[in-house]
Amino acid sequence: MMILAAAVMAAAPAMAADHAVTIKGFAFSPATLTVAAGDTVTFTNEDSAPHTATAGDGSFDTGRLNKGASATVTIAGAGNHAYKCNFHASMKGTISAN
């Protein structure tokens, strides 16, 4: 019975996790994040100015986030995904997925 339970648990897909990035003070926090491929990341803008979180490799883009708005993206592939705000070039971050 124990062997069957272990086999079923090993075959079950891992549940994707959700991670949070806050945009505040014209910065992403945390600016560097490590996730598993398939996880989601929710970006929330706490600034009065609009922002985006746009991956340089085209893997995700939150679109315009006004104050108080959030957007969730899925990190589909492994690797390092550098991103920035399209409105404020000094705002940068990296999501590393394995």
Secondary structure, 3 states (H helix, E strand, C coil): CHHHHHHHHHHCCCCCCEEEEEECCCCEECCEEEECCCCEEEEEECCCCCECCEECCCCCECCCECCCCEEEEECCCCEEEEEECCCCCCCEEEEEEC
